Amino acid sequence: MTAWLPDQSTLYPGTGSQHSVDIFAALRDQTGDRTGTQAGPQPGNQAGHQTAQVTAAGAAWLAGATAYPRSTLTQWQAHPGSPGVLPCGSAFDVVNVPALFGRRMLEHLWADGPGSGPVASHRGRMLLFAAPGTAQRLPSLLDWEEWGSRPEPATEHDPQTPGGPDDQENRFPPLLCHGTGDAVTVPPLACGSTSPGPRWVVAPDTRHPWLPGPDVLLWACVRVTRSAPASTARISIFPPADQDAKVYDVSRRR
């Protein structure tokens, strides 16, 4: 966890003489004041509601997840290029998915669904910020969706029937749900697209961002799974039998 500083600063750092650079003023200058924009995303308008740069309002929202938001803002101002660690469960939960699966989820959320909340990438995984309580509810919904309509599992001697090992690829990939008691690494406030380490795919830009719930994320997972291309047919290493070939009974040969 982050080592929190004594909570003696103002909510808007940079006003005291001890701060040589006001990173939050720089964020406001770069991204503009978006506090009056609509928090909920609009379907089909991906470009207009995604930003890769955290705004001052977005930083305040992130800091609100901690027990000492003012100290957190002060620490971020002193080290704007360093990633942080934030607790889950109060302001947001986080759903941690493989990067490729996560990008496909985002495509469906923005093209056909209600959009997404803040999203970060870290170590080959996609971190989707979700509404509090999602981490507790989503796993059971995924289990129900995955197994509720499936036929009885096949035996190991019949691997090609539904439910056998060949059906593994149609299931959801490993999803990690971080909720109360968990903490996640968040990207730094100021980072370039080519910077190593965690980075924002969709950065928070308002004090009250819209966050998807478990039902929305379940819908996105199902859409990705059902839209995946069908498995390629197996190709035998043996040539097909010639139906017109003559057959001889070699058992009667002398």
C-alpha positions as CSV (number, residue, x, y, z in Angstrom):
1,M,0.0,0.0,0.0
2,T,1.0,3.6,-0.5
3,A,2.6,5.3,2.5
4,W,0.2,8.1,3.2
5,L,1.4,11.5,4.2
6,P,-0.1,13.4,7.2
7,D,-3.4,14.9,6.2
8,Q,-2.5,18.6,6.5
9,S,-2.8,19.8,3.0
10,T,-5.8,21.4,1.2
11,L,-8.0,19.4,-1.2
12,Y,-6.5,21.4,-4.1
13,P,-2.7,21.2,-3.7
14,G,-0.4,23.7,-5.2
15,T,-1.7,26.7,-3.2
16,G,1.1,26.5,-0.6
17,S,4.6,27.8,-0.9
18,Q,6.0,24.3,-0.4
19,H,4.7,23.2,-3.9
20,S,7.0,24.3,-6.7
21,V,4.9,22.7,-9.5
22,D,1.2,22.4,-9.5
23,I,0.6,19.2,-11.5
24,F,-3.2,19.6,-11.2
25,A,-3.0,23.0,-12.7
26,A,-1.0,21.5,-15.6
27,L,-3.7,18.8,-16.0
28,R,-6.4,21.4,-16.2
29,D,-4.4,23.4,-18.8
30,Q,-3.8,20.3,-20.9
31,T,-7.3,18.7,-20.8
32,G,-9.5,21.6,-20.0
33,D,-12.0,21.8,-17.2
34,R,-14.5,18.9,-17.8
35,T,-16.3,19.0,-14.5
36,G,-19.4,20.0,-16.3
37,T,-19.4,17.2,-18.8
38,Q,-21.8,14.4,-18.6
39,A,-20.5,11.5,-16.5
40,G,-22.4,8.8,-18.2
41,P,-20.9,7.7,-21.6
42,Q,-23.1,7.6,-24.7
43,P,-23.2,4.6,-26.9
44,G,-21.5,4.8,-30.3
45,N,-19.4,7.8,-29.4
46,Q,-16.2,6.2,-28.3
47,A,-13.8,9.0,-29.4
48,G,-15.8,11.7,-27.7
49,H,-15.8,10.1,-24.2
50,Q,-12.4,8.4,-24.0
51,T,-9.3,10.2,-22.7
52,A,-5.8,8.9,-22.0
53,Q,-5.0,11.8,-19.6
54,V,-6.2,12.1,-16.1
55,T,-7.8,15.4,-15.3
56,A,-7.8,17.3,-12.0
57,A,-11.3,16.2,-11.4
58,G,-10.4,12.6,-12.2
59,A,-7.5,12.7,-9.8
60,A,-9.7,13.9,-7.1
61,W,-12.1,11.0,-7.7
62,L,-9.2,8.5,-7.5
63,A,-7.9,10.0,-4.3
64,G,-11.4,9.7,-2.8
65,A,-11.0,6.0,-2.7
66,T,-8.4,6.3,0.0
67,A,-8.8,7.1,3.7
68,Y,-6.7,10.3,3.3
69,P,-7.5,11.9,-0.1
70,R,-5.8,15.2,0.6
71,S,-2.5,13.4,1.5
72,T,-2.9,11.3,-1.6
73,L,-3.2,14.3,-3.8
74,T,-0.2,15.9,-2.2
75,Q,1.8,12.7,-2.8
76,W,0.7,12.5,-6.4
77,Q,1.7,16.1,-6.9
78,A,5.2,15.4,-5.6
79,H,5.6,12.3,-7.8
80,P,3.2,12.7,-10.8
81,G,5.1,10.1,-12.8
82,S,4.9,7.3,-10.3
83,P,2.1,4.7,-10.2
84,G,0.1,4.4,-7.1
85,V,-1.8,1.8,-5.2
86,L,-5.5,2.3,-4.3
87,P,-7.9,0.2,-2.3
88,C,-11.0,-1.2,-3.9
89,G,-14.5,-1.5,-2.5
90,S,-15.5,2.0,-1.6
91,A,-15.3,4.2,-4.7
92,F,-14.9,1.4,-7.2
93,D,-14.2,-2.3,-7.8
94,V,-11.9,-3.5,-10.5
95,V,-12.3,-6.4,-12.9
96,N,-9.0,-7.7,-14.1
97,V,-9.1,-9.5,-17.5
98,P,-6.5,-10.6,-20.1
99,A,-5.5,-7.7,-22.4
100,L,-7.0,-9.1,-25.6
101,F,-10.2,-10.1,-24.0
102,G,-10.5,-6.7,-22.3
103,R,-10.0,-4.8,-25.5
104,R,-12.8,-6.9,-27.1
105,M,-15.0,-6.1,-24.2
106,L,-14.3,-2.4,-24.6
107,E,-15.2,-2.6,-28.3
108,H,-18.6,-4.1,-27.5
109,L,-19.2,-1.8,-24.6
110,W,-18.6,1.3,-26.7
111,A,-20.0,0.1,-30.0
112,D,-23.2,-1.6,-28.8
113,G,-23.4,-1.0,-25.1
114,P,-23.5,1.9,-22.6
115,G,-19.8,2.5,-22.7
116,S,-17.2,2.0,-19.9
117,G,-15.7,3.6,-16.9
118,P,-12.0,4.2,-16.4
119,V,-9.8,1.5,-17.8
120,A,-6.1,0.8,-17.2
121,S,-3.6,-1.7,-18.6
122,H,-0.9,-3.3,-16.5
123,R,1.4,-6.4,-17.1
124,G,-0.6,-7.8,-20.0
125,R,-3.9,-7.3,-18.2
126,M,-6.8,-4.9,-18.5
127,L,-8.2,-3.3,-15.4
128,L,-11.9,-2.2,-15.8
129,F,-13.1,0.0,-13.0
130,A,-16.6,-1.0,-12.0
131,A,-19.3,-0.1,-9.6
132,P,-18.7,-1.1,-5.9
133,G,-20.1,-4.5,-5.3
134,T,-19.3,-5.8,-8.8
135,A,-16.4,-8.0,-7.5
136,Q,-18.8,-9.9,-5.2
137,R,-21.6,-10.3,-7.7
138,L,-19.9,-10.9,-11.1
139,P,-18.2,-14.3,-10.4
140,S,-21.6,-15.9,-9.6
141,L,-23.2,-14.4,-12.7
142,L,-20.3,-15.7,-14.9
143,D,-20.7,-19.2,-13.4
144,W,-24.4,-19.1,-14.0
145,E,-24.0,-18.0,-17.6
146,E,-21.2,-20.4,-18.3
147,W,-22.8,-23.5,-16.8
148,G,-26.5,-22.8,-16.5
149,S,-27.4,-23.6,-20.1
150,R,-24.7,-26.2,-20.7
151,P,-25.4,-29.9,-21.2
152,E,-24.0,-32.5,-18.9
153,P,-20.2,-32.6,-19.0
154,A,-18.8,-35.2,-21.4
155,T,-16.6,-38.0,-20.2
156,E,-12.9,-38.0,-21.0
157,H,-13.5,-40.8,-23.5
158,D,-15.8,-38.5,-25.5
159,P,-13.8,-35.2,-25.8
160,Q,-15.6,-33.9,-28.8
161,T,-19.1,-33.6,-27.3
162,P,-20.2,-30.3,-25.7
163,G,-18.6,-29.8,-22.3
164,G,-15.5,-31.8,-23.1
165,P,-12.0,-30.5,-23.2
166,D,-12.5,-29.2,-26.7
167,D,-15.2,-26.8,-25.4
168,Q,-12.7,-25.1,-23.0
169,E,-11.9,-22.4,-25.5
170,N,-15.6,-21.2,-25.5
171,R,-15.5,-20.5,-21.8
172,F,-14.6,-17.2,-20.2
173,P,-10.9,-16.6,-19.6
174,P,-9.7,-16.2,-16.0
175,L,-11.2,-13.0,-14.5
176,L,-9.9,-11.5,-11.3
177,C,-12.4,-9.4,-9.4
178,H,-10.9,-7.0,-6.8
179,G,-13.3,-5.7,-4.2
180,T,-13.3,-4.8,-0.5
181,G,-10.0,-5.7,1.1
182,D,-8.1,-5.7,-2.2
183,A,-5.8,-3.0,-3.7
184,V,-4.7,-2.4,-7.3
185,T,-1.9,-0.5,-9.0
186,V,-3.1,2.6,-10.9
187,P,-1.1,4.3,-13.6
188,P,0.6,7.7,-12.8
189,L,-1.2,10.9,-13.5
190,A,1.3,12.0,-16.1
191,C,2.5,9.2,-18.5
192,G,3.1,9.0,-22.2
193,S,1.6,6.3,-24.4
194,T,5.0,4.7,-24.8
195,S,5.9,4.8,-21.1
196,P,6.6,1.3,-19.6
197,G,4.5,0.1,-16.7
198,P,0.8,0.8,-16.1
199,R,-1.0,3.3,-18.3
200,W,-4.5,4.6,-18.8
201,V,-6.6,3.3,-21.7
202,V,-9.6,5.4,-20.6
203,A,-8.5,7.8,-17.9
204,P,-10.9,9.3,-15.3
205,D,-11.9,12.8,-16.2
206,T,-14.8,13.7,-13.9
207,R,-15.5,13.6,-10.2
208,H,-18.4,11.3,-10.7
209,P,-17.5,8.9,-13.6
210,W,-20.1,6.4,-14.7
211,L,-19.1,2.8,-13.7
212,P,-20.5,-0.4,-15.2
213,G,-22.1,-2.8,-12.9
214,P,-21.9,-6.7,-12.9
215,D,-24.8,-7.0,-15.4
216,V,-23.2,-4.8,-17.9
217,L,-19.8,-6.5,-17.6
218,L,-21.5,-9.9,-17.9
219,W,-23.2,-8.8,-21.1
220,A,-19.8,-7.7,-22.5
221,C,-18.2,-11.0,-21.6
222,V,-21.0,-12.9,-23.3
223,R,-20.8,-10.8,-26.4
224,V,-17.1,-11.4,-26.7
225,T,-17.4,-15.1,-26.2
226,R,-20.2,-15.5,-28.7
227,S,-18.6,-13.3,-31.3
228,A,-15.3,-15.3,-31.2
229,P,-14.6,-17.1,-34.5
230,A,-15.4,-20.7,-34.6
231,S,-12.6,-23.2,-34.1
232,T,-11.0,-24.4,-37.3
233,A,-11.9,-27.9,-38.3
234,R,-9.5,-30.6,-37.5
235,I,-7.4,-31.8,-40.5
236,S,-6.4,-35.4,-40.4
237,I,-2.8,-36.3,-41.2
238,F,-4.0,-39.3,-43.1
239,P,-5.3,-38.9,-46.7
240,P,-9.0,-39.7,-47.2
241,A,-9.9,-43.1,-48.2
242,D,-10.7,-43.7,-51.9
243,Q,-14.2,-44.9,-52.1
244,D,-13.7,-46.5,-55.6
245,A,-10.6,-48.4,-54.6
246,K,-10.6,-52.2,-55.0
247,V,-10.4,-54.2,-51.8
248,Y,-8.7,-57.6,-51.6
249,D,-9.1,-60.2,-49.0
250,V,-5.4,-60.8,-48.1
251,S,-6.3,-63.4,-45.5
252,R,-6.8,-65.9,-48.3
253,R,-3.5,-65.3,-50.0
254,R,-1.1,-68.2,-50.0
